[in-house]
Amino acid sequence: MKIPATITAALLTLFLTSCVQKTFKKTVVFQLDASDIKGIKNVSINGKDQPLSWKNSTDMKVIKKDSLYELTTTFETGYTFTEVKFMVNDSLEFNNQDNRRVNFAATDTTFYEATFNKR
């Protein structure tokens, strides 16, 4: 009886450890051009994967007032992409449309440039 229990334990260990998806740290530098909008009060980003969220917006840093905004964030993920949407003055872009898909670069850092509400 010891052999079947040992084999079962070994197979269970292999099965459980092989189910864990390997994760990677992927840094993304998001740049948003919002120069078409006048009177900008706040610019933020929402997203599918942590540290971003659909429920809570993450503020972006002003690079050039009323024009260019940036956020650098790091994802720990097993996926090759994430999804995001930008907000300007609490107005979400692409309302009732697909999210932006950000494909991670093969290297550690991805640079993603976007213009608000334009694909």
N, C-alpha and C positions, 0 to 999 in steps of 0.2 A: 503493500500500500504506500510506502514512502516514495517510490518512483513516480506514480501518477500525481501525488501531491506536489512533488518537486517540479515536475514538468508543468503542471497547472500553474504553479507560482511563477515559474520562469516565463511562461507564455503570457500570463496576466501582466507581469512587469514590462515585457516588451510591448504589449498592446497599449498599455497606459502611457508609456513614455513616447511611443511613436505618434500618439494623437495630439501631442502638444505642438502647436505651430510656432516655428522660430520667429522671433520678432527682431526688428531692426530700428535703430534711431535714425529718423529722417528729419532733417531741418529744412524748413521752407521759408523763404523770404518772399512775402506777399507785398507787391507794390500795386497801389490803386491810383489811377488817374481819374480825378473827379472834377477836372477843370471846366466841364460843361455845366456845372451846377453853381449857382450863385448863393451866397449867404450860408456857407457850410458852418454848422455848429458842432457836429460830431460825426465821426466816421468809425465804423466797426466792422467786424467780420463774425459770421456764425458758421458752424461746421458740424460735420457728421462725427468726427473722431476727436477724442481727448488730445490735447487740452482745450479744443474748441467745443462748442455746444450749440444746439439749435435753440435751447431755452435761454441762454445767457450770451449776450454779445461781448466780444473782446475788442476793446478800443485799439485803434491804430494810431501810430505816432505821426505827427505832422512833419513832413520833409519840406514841403513848400506850401504855405498857407493857401487855402482855397484851390488846391491843385493836386499835389502828390502826397500820398500817405503810405506808410509802411508798417509791417509787423513781421518779426522773425519769431518763429515758434518751432518746437521740436515735437514730433510725433514718435511714439513707440508703437510700432505696428508690424503686423505680418502681411499687410496688404501692399499693393503696388500703387495705390491711389487713395485719395480722399475726396470729399465733396464739400464745397463751401458756397456761401453767398455773402455779398457785401451789403452794408447798410450805410446810408448817408441821411443825416437828419431824421433818424428813426424810420426811414423808408427802405424796405427790403427790395433789392433788385429782383427782376424776373419773377414777379408775383405770379403764382400758379403755373410756373414753367420749371423745366429741369434745372437742377443745381449745376454749378460749375464743377467739372471733374479735373482735379489736379493730379497728374501722373508724376510719381516720384522719380527723380533722376537716378541713374545707376550709382552715382556718387552719393555722398552723404548729404549734400545741399542741393535743393531745387530752388530756382528763381522763377517766380510766377508773376507776370505782369498782366494787369487787366485794366479796362476802362469801365467805369460804372455803367451798368445796364446795357452793355454792348458785348457781343460775343466775338 
